[in-house]
Amino acid sequence: MGFVTPELLSLYQTPGIGPQRMRNLVARFKTPAAVYSASTRQLCEVGGIDQTLAAAIKKHRDLAFAEKQICLAGQSGVTLLSIWDEDYPPLLQPLFDPPLILFVQGDIKALSLQSVAMVGTRAPSEYAQIMAEKFARELVQRGLAVISGLARGVDTLAHHACVSQGGVTVAVLGSGLDQIYPSENKQLARRIAERGAVISEYPFGAKPDAPHFPRRNRIIAGLSLATLVVEAGETSGALITADNALEYGREVMAIPGNVNNPKSWGCNRLIQQGAKLVQNIDDILVEIGLQMHPARAVQLSLPVEDLSDEESAVLQVLGPDPVHIDAISLNVQQPVSQTAAILLQLELKNLVIQLPGKKFARA
């Protein structure tokens, strides 16, 4: 069975039928259509199926809903991918709780690339903003894909950095593909799908309800060789993704933060508990067993000697810490308008990154 049928999609929506029971049913009856043709007694012979679940299978058969979902997918250019398809992500398949059906907008091959998950707080500090963009950019430059959840904050920064480099990133939603959340990321989602993918296990029309996001996090962790937590408080949802990664036997890494900043306490606690402390891209590559191949890295920045005198002067003012444009302008003795133009050129050359509040730092 290599495609999603209305019967499979209907069965998938039956309350109480999880991944293992679905697998058991299909293994016993060979096709979802045959599951619906089976008697209650025959259904109860399958592991995990009792009278209550057998009755639910019979009661909740809704082929009209399933056919509408398949129609919407066709109209939207969305691929429906089941765990029985050969293109199903190999890292998800052996998990004990994989999504049996994925709605995929974009390139399904992006789901099988070597990937690192990047997650963190929805309200990152300036330091975390710099780190999120830096590591996402460097990961795609090394030929890796970045997996995240399209949430505000670290997720959004990571996705933006990837698409700006022409790299591959995958966004995993806690809603249907027609219910992008947050709504301001609709354009970003479209850009992600151009080279990577936006995916969900939830059907069209599913709202971004709170219980969906912990479920979403397990897919982020499951698709990835490792999970990097950029900045997280002690109760951050990013720590759920880290827990999922540990359950799946994947690497967990964290960027250390200011001990006086509560937003860093989750990351620092992970490091105390054995997560890999990450300071640079090599730390990640070594941890997941990849060696640097300079030929694979994308050369996107110009050598400093190729810069104009004005660009060099501005670049010398900048370091890893954010600097306001007014301070830069004052330092190089240029009008703010001229400094802004120079900064834009440096940003286009991937030597500078812009942060909220008209602040800039070295890339």
C-alpha positions as a Python dict, from the first residue, in 0.01 Angstrom:
ca = {
    (1, 'M'): (0, 0, 0),
    (2, 'G'): (190, 302, -127),
    (3, 'F'): (-63, 584, -120),
    (4, 'V'): (-322, 748, 101),
    (5, 'T'): (-676, 627, 29),
    (6, 'P'): (-1000, 773, 169),
    (7, 'E'): (-1036, 461, 385),
    (8, 'L'): (-686, 504, 531),
    (9, 'L'): (-743, 873, 603),
    (10, 'S'): (-1081, 800, 761),
    (11, 'L'): (-935, 524, 978),
    (12, 'Y'): (-652, 760, 1080),
    (13, 'Q'): (-909, 1005, 1218),
    (14, 'T'): (-1082, 744, 1436),
    (15, 'P'): (-1052, 838, 1807),
    (16, 'G'): (-835, 593, 2002),
    (17, 'I'): (-664, 442, 1699),
    (18, 'G'): (-296, 522, 1743),
    (19, 'P'): (2, 430, 1526),
    (20, 'Q'): (53, 78, 1655),
    (21, 'R'): (-314, -21, 1633),
    (22, 'M'): (-329, 121, 1281),
    (23, 'R'): (-26, -84, 1184),
    (24, 'N'): (-176, -395, 1342),
    (25, 'L'): (-504, -347, 1155),
    (26, 'V'): (-339, -295, 817),
    (27, 'A'): (-102, -587, 876),
    (28, 'R'): (-398, -816, 958),
    (29, 'F'): (-642, -706, 686),
    (30, 'K'): (-390, -585, 422),
    (31, 'T'): (-588, -275, 320),
    (32, 'P'): (-788, -7, 508),
    (33, 'A'): (-1092, -93, 296),
    (34, 'A'): (-1074, -450, 424),
    (35, 'V'): (-1063, -317, 782),
    (36, 'Y'): (-1403, -156, 732),
    (37, 'S'): (-1538, -476, 577),
    (38, 'A'): (-1432, -687, 877),
    (39, 'S'): (-1680, -791, 1142),
    (40, 'T'): (-1660, -670, 1501),
    (41, 'R'): (-1541, -1016, 1606),
    (42, 'Q'): (-1263, -1011, 1346),
    (43, 'L'): (-1155, -661, 1452),
    (44, 'C'): (-1131, -773, 1815),
    (45, 'E'): (-887, -1046, 1712),
    (46, 'V'): (-631, -774, 1632),
    (47, 'G'): (-388, -674, 1906),
    (48, 'G'): (-501, -363, 2094),
    (49, 'I'): (-857, -365, 1955),
    (50, 'D'): (-1141, -427, 2200),
    (51, 'Q'): (-1518, -403, 2161),
    (52, 'T'): (-1516, -27, 2225),
    (53, 'L'): (-1254, 46, 1960),
    (54, 'A'): (-1416, -194, 1714),
    (55, 'A'): (-1742, -4, 1757),
    (56, 'A'): (-1558, 327, 1710),
    (57, 'I'): (-1410, 204, 1381),
    (58, 'K'): (-1755, 115, 1254),
    (59, 'K'): (-1915, 437, 1384),
    (60, 'H'): (-1656, 693, 1275),
    (61, 'R'): (-1613, 586, 914),
    (62, 'D'): (-1628, 919, 728),
    (63, 'L'): (-1521, 880, 368),
    (64, 'A'): (-1674, 1216, 271),
    (65, 'F'): (-1436, 1394, 510),
    (66, 'A'): (-1142, 1191, 380),
    (67, 'E'): (-1228, 1250, 16),
    (68, 'K'): (-1256, 1624, 81),
    (69, 'Q'): (-911, 1624, 244),
    (70, 'I'): (-763, 1445, -58),
    (71, 'C'): (-934, 1694, -290),
    (72, 'L'): (-799, 1990, -90),
    (73, 'A'): (-452, 1840, -102),
    (74, 'G'): (-471, 1809, -479),
    (75, 'Q'): (-590, 2167, -518),
    (76, 'S'): (-312, 2297, -290),
    (77, 'G'): (-25, 2094, -435),
    (78, 'V'): (7, 1905, -106),
    (79, 'T'): (140, 1549, -97),
    (80, 'L'): (-19, 1299, 141),
    (81, 'L'): (253, 1065, 261),
    (82, 'S'): (181, 750, 460),
    (83, 'I'): (421, 542, 665),
    (84, 'W'): (382, 267, 405),
    (85, 'D'): (521, 491, 128),
    (86, 'E'): (881, 441, 20),
    (87, 'D'): (942, 818, 47),
    (88, 'Y'): (837, 829, 412),
    (89, 'P'): (1121, 981, 624),
    (90, 'P'): (1349, 694, 732),
    (91, 'L'): (1427, 851, 1071),
    (92, 'L'): (1057, 864, 1161),
    (93, 'Q'): (963, 514, 1052),
    (94, 'P'): (1112, 311, 1343),
    (95, 'L'): (972, 535, 1618),
    (96, 'F'): (713, 396, 1856),
    (97, 'D'): (473, 687, 1790),
    (98, 'P'): (535, 810, 1434),
    (99, 'P'): (279, 1013, 1240),
    (100, 'L'): (118, 759, 1008),
    (101, 'I'): (15, 1026, 758),
    (102, 'L'): (194, 1350, 678),
    (103, 'F'): (56, 1643, 480),
    (104, 'V'): (356, 1784, 290),
    (105, 'Q'): (377, 2119, 111),
    (106, 'G'): (702, 2130, -82),
    (107, 'D'): (971, 1873, -156),
    (108, 'I'): (917, 1539, 19),
    (109, 'K'): (1287, 1460, -32),
    (110, 'A'): (1368, 1736, 218),
    (111, 'L'): (1229, 1508, 489),
    (112, 'S'): (1502, 1251, 431),
    (113, 'L'): (1804, 1483, 436),
    (114, 'Q'): (2056, 1487, 717),
    (115, 'S'): (1904, 1742, 951),
    (116, 'V'): (1946, 1921, 1282),
    (117, 'A'): (1651, 2056, 1480),
    (118, 'M'): (1676, 2410, 1617),
    (119, 'V'): (1430, 2516, 1886),
    (120, 'G'): (1403, 2776, 2159),
    (121, 'T'): (1210, 3053, 2324),
    (122, 'R'): (946, 3261, 2147),
    (123, 'A'): (1100, 3580, 2292),
    (124, 'P'): (1474, 3542, 2241),
    (125, 'S'): (1734, 3779, 2379),
    (126, 'E'): (1962, 3963, 2138),
    (127, 'Y'): (2229, 3703, 2210),
    (128, 'A'): (1990, 3419, 2120),
    (129, 'Q'): (1882, 3599, 1802),
    (130, 'I'): (2244, 3617, 1690),
    (131, 'M'): (2307, 3252, 1779),
    (132, 'A'): (1992, 3125, 1607),
    (133, 'E'): (2077, 3300, 1281),
    (134, 'K'): (2446, 3210, 1299),
    (135, 'F'): (2399, 2837, 1357),
    (136, 'A'): (2111, 2799, 1110),
    (137, 'R'): (2314, 2975, 842),
    (138, 'E'): (2625, 2765, 908),
    (139, 'L'): (2431, 2438, 917),
    (140, 'V'): (2283, 2490, 570),
    (141, 'Q'): (2621, 2608, 442),
    (142, 'R'): (2753, 2264, 545),
    (143, 'G'): (2477, 2094, 345),
    (144, 'L'): (2252, 2005, 639),
    (145, 'A'): (1881, 2085, 662),
    (146, 'V'): (1732, 2262, 963),
    (147, 'I'): (1407, 2143, 1122),
    (148, 'S'): (1195, 2374, 1337),
    (149, 'G'): (836, 2459, 1424),
    (150, 'L'): (763, 2797, 1256),
    (151, 'A'): (684, 2948, 1598),
    (152, 'R'): (773, 3305, 1684),
    (153, 'G'): (1125, 3367, 1809),
    (154, 'V'): (1404, 3114, 1762),
    (155, 'D'): (1206, 2898, 1516),
    (156, 'T'): (1130, 3192, 1288),
    (157, 'L'): (1487, 3323, 1302),
    (158, 'A'): (1626, 2980, 1211),
    (159, 'H'): (1389, 2937, 917),
    (160, 'H'): (1460, 3290, 791),
    (161, 'A'): (1836, 3236, 806),
    (162, 'C'): (1806, 2914, 607),
    (163, 'V'): (1592, 3053, 327),
    (164, 'S'): (1808, 3366, 303),
    (165, 'Q'): (2106, 3137, 234),
    (166, 'G'): (1915, 2930, -22),
    (167, 'G'): (1930, 2633, 216),
    (168, 'V'): (1676, 2366, 299),
    (169, 'T'): (1459, 2395, 607),
    (170, 'V'): (1150, 2204, 718),
    (171, 'A'): (871, 2360, 926),
    (172, 'V'): (654, 2124, 1131),
    (173, 'L'): (313, 2267, 1218),
    (174, 'G'): (76, 2205, 1506),
    (175, 'S'): (-220, 2283, 1278),
    (176, 'G'): (-346, 2210, 929),
    (177, 'L'): (-140, 2343, 640),
    (178, 'D'): (-413, 2596, 568),
    (179, 'Q'): (-396, 2731, 924),
    (180, 'I'): (-45, 2879, 938),
    (181, 'Y'): (38, 2993, 1291),
    (182, 'P'): (146, 3255, 1367),
    (183, 'S'): (-31, 3422, 1075),
    (184, 'E'): (256, 3664, 1012),
    (185, 'N'): (465, 3365, 899),
    (186, 'K'): (247, 3281, 597),
    (187, 'Q'): (494, 3434, 354),
    (188, 'L'): (783, 3261, 532),
    (189, 'A'): (601, 2928, 501),
    (190, 'R'): (567, 2979, 126),
    (191, 'R'): (939, 3053, 97),
    (192, 'I'): (1027, 2745, 303),
    (193, 'A'): (820, 2523, 72),
    (194, 'E'): (1007, 2647, -235),
    (195, 'R'): (1322, 2451, -142),
    (196, 'G'): (1225, 2256, 169),
    (197, 'A'): (889, 2159, 312),
    (198, 'V'): (609, 2263, 546),
    (199, 'I'): (448, 1956, 701),
    (200, 'S'): (177, 1853, 945),
    (201, 'E'): (8, 1537, 1068),
    (202, 'Y'): (-314, 1735, 1111),
    (203, 'P'): (-576, 1766, 835),
    (204, 'F'): (-684, 2080, 656),
    (205, 'G'): (-893, 2295, 885),
    (206, 'A'): (-724, 2180, 1208),
    (207, 'K'): (-668, 2482, 1435),
    (208, 'P'): (-342, 2546, 1623),
    (209, 'D'): (-478, 2409, 1951),
    (210, 'A'): (-246, 2383, 2252),
    (211, 'P'): (-238, 1998, 2270),
    (212, 'H'): (-113, 1983, 1911),
    (213, 'F'): (222, 2145, 1983),
    (214, 'P'): (377, 1880, 2212),
    (215, 'R'): (276, 1626, 1947),
    (216, 'R'): (434, 1848, 1681),
    (217, 'N'): (758, 1859, 1882),
    (218, 'R'): (809, 1483, 1861),
    (219, 'I'): (814, 1508, 1480),
    (220, 'I'): (1074, 1785, 1494),
    (221, 'A'): (1296, 1566, 1713),
    (222, 'G'): (1223, 1251, 1514),
    (223, 'L'): (1322, 1399, 1178),
    (224, 'S'): (1659, 1515, 1311),
    (225, 'L'): (1995, 1361, 1388),
    (226, 'A'): (2023, 1603, 1680),
    (227, 'T'): (1830, 1879, 1854),
    (228, 'L'): (1997, 2211, 1933),
    (229, 'V'): (1825, 2422, 2200),
    (230, 'V'): (1928, 2783, 2144),
    (231, 'E'): (1765, 2954, 2442),
    (232, 'A'): (1494, 2819, 2673),
    (233, 'G'): (1349, 2886, 3015),
    (234, 'E'): (1282, 2611, 3263),
    (235, 'T'): (927, 2554, 3136),
    (236, 'S'): (989, 2615, 2765),
    (237, 'G'): (820, 2389, 2512),
    (238, 'A'): (1162, 2353, 2350),
    (239, 'L'): (1256, 2122, 2637),
    (240, 'I'): (977, 1885, 2527),
    (241, 'T'): (1153, 1854, 2193),
    (242, 'A'): (1479, 1782, 2377),
    (243, 'D'): (1304, 1513, 2584),
    (244, 'N'): (1165, 1357, 2266),
    (245, 'A'): (1512, 1352, 2114),
    (246, 'L'): (1648, 1171, 2419),
    (247, 'E'): (1365, 916, 2402),
    (248, 'Y'): (1452, 847, 2039),
    (249, 'G'): (1822, 806, 2112),
    (250, 'R'): (1919, 1126, 1930),
    (251, 'E'): (2178, 1382, 2034),
    (252, 'V'): (2073, 1679, 2247),
    (253, 'M'): (2281, 1997, 2239),
    (254, 'A'): (2240, 2339, 2397),
    (255, 'I'): (2396, 2682, 2372),
    (256, 'P'): (2497, 2809, 2718),
    (257, 'G'): (2347, 3136, 2833),
    (258, 'N'): (2370, 3405, 3097),
    (259, 'V'): (2310, 3249, 3439),
    (260, 'N'): (2123, 3564, 3544),
    (261, 'N'): (1878, 3539, 3255),
    (262, 'P'): (1580, 3308, 3327),
    (263, 'K'): (1550, 3245, 2953),
    (264, 'S'): (1883, 3059, 2972),
    (265, 'W'): (1802, 2836, 3266),
    (266, 'G'): (1652, 2558, 3055),
    (267, 'C'): (1960, 2537, 2831),
    (268, 'N'): (2201, 2553, 3122),
    (269, 'R'): (2008, 2280, 3303),
    (270, 'L'): (2024, 2058, 2993),
    (271, 'I'): (2401, 2100, 2988),
    (272, 'Q'): (2418, 2010, 3358),
    (273, 'Q'): (2225, 1694, 3277),
    (274, 'G'): (2462, 1590, 3000),
    (275, 'A'): (2357, 1775, 2686),
    (276, 'K'): (2644, 1875, 2457),
    (277, 'L'): (2760, 2233, 2518),
    (278, 'V'): (2779, 2399, 2177),
    (279, 'Q'): (3010, 2691, 2106),
    (280, 'N'): (3061, 2657, 1730),
    (281, 'I'): (2946, 2462, 1426),
    (282, 'D'): (3226, 2206, 1467),
    (283, 'D'): (3078, 2102, 1802),
    (284, 'I'): (2758, 2004, 1622),
    (285, 'L'): (2926, 1824, 1333),
    (286, 'V'): (3147, 1621, 1564),
    (287, 'E'): (2854, 1526, 1786),
    (288, 'I'): (2648, 1387, 1498),
    (289, 'G'): (2947, 1210, 1346),
    (290, 'L'): (2999, 1433, 1044),
    (291, 'Q'): (3334, 1570, 942),
    (292, 'M'): (3376, 1909, 781),
    (293, 'H'): (3409, 1895, 406),
    (294, 'P'): (3516, 2241, 292),
    (295, 'A'): (3409, 2162, -63),
    (296, 'R'): (3052, 2115, 60),
    (297, 'A'): (3041, 2447, 239),
    (298, 'V'): (2880, 2725, 38),
    (299, 'Q'): (3109, 3024, -6),
    (300, 'L'): (2862, 3307, 43),
    (301, 'S'): (3080, 3580, 194),
    (302, 'L'): (3337, 3794, 19),
    (303, 'P'): (3692, 3816, 156),
    (304, 'V'): (3742, 4126, 367),
    (305, 'E'): (4009, 4251, 127),
    (306, 'D'): (3742, 4279, -144),
    (307, 'L'): (3548, 4537, 55),
    (308, 'S'): (3548, 4911, -4),
    (309, 'D'): (3717, 5138, 250),
    (310, 'E'): (3376, 5249, 382),
    (311, 'E'): (3257, 4889, 420),
    (312, 'S'): (3579, 4790, 597),
    (313, 'A'): (3545, 5082, 839),
    (314, 'V'): (3190, 4983, 933),
    (315, 'L'): (3284, 4617, 966),
    (316, 'Q'): (3568, 4702, 1205),
    (317, 'V'): (3319, 4868, 1440),
    (318, 'L'): (3112, 4551, 1465),
    (319, 'G'): (3167, 4238, 1668),
    (320, 'P'): (2946, 3958, 1804),
    (321, 'D'): (2749, 4198, 2027),
    (322, 'P'): (2473, 4412, 1872),
    (323, 'V'): (2551, 4780, 1805),
    (324, 'H'): (2286, 5043, 1732),
    (325, 'I'): (2308, 5211, 1393),
    (326, 'D'): (2346, 5554, 1559),
    (327, 'A'): (2658, 5436, 1741),
    (328, 'I'): (2799, 5287, 1421),
    (329, 'S'): (2730, 5609, 1233),
    (330, 'L'): (2898, 5817, 1503),
    (331, 'N'): (3201, 5588, 1510),
    (332, 'V'): (3264, 5598, 1134),
    (333, 'Q'): (3166, 5966, 1108),
    (334, 'Q'): (2907, 5907, 838),
    (335, 'P'): (2541, 6020, 819),
    (336, 'V'): (2296, 5757, 938),
    (337, 'S'): (2148, 5727, 588),
    (338, 'Q'): (2491, 5652, 440),
    (339, 'T'): (2573, 5408, 720),
    (340, 'A'): (2244, 5226, 659),
    (341, 'A'): (2333, 5187, 289),
    (342, 'I'): (2676, 5045, 379),
    (343, 'L'): (2523, 4807, 632),
    (344, 'L'): (2279, 4684, 370),
    (345, 'Q'): (2567, 4603, 134),
    (346, 'L'): (2749, 4416, 411),
    (347, 'E'): (2429, 4228, 494),
    (348, 'L'): (2389, 4125, 129),
    (349, 'K'): (2747, 3996, 141),
    (350, 'N'): (2658, 3787, 449),
    (351, 'L'): (2908, 3969, 668),
    (352, 'V'): (2654, 4146, 890),
    (353, 'I'): (2319, 4053, 1041),
    (354, 'Q'): (2047, 4299, 1138),
    (355, 'L'): (1858, 4261, 1464),
    (356, 'P'): (1541, 4429, 1592),
    (357, 'G'): (1577, 4788, 1711),
    (358, 'K'): (1812, 4891, 1427),
    (359, 'K'): (2101, 4699, 1577),
    (360, 'F'): (2369, 4512, 1385),
    (361, 'A'): (2634, 4250, 1456),
    (362, 'R'): (2896, 4056, 1265),
    (363, 'A'): (2762, 3744, 1099),
}
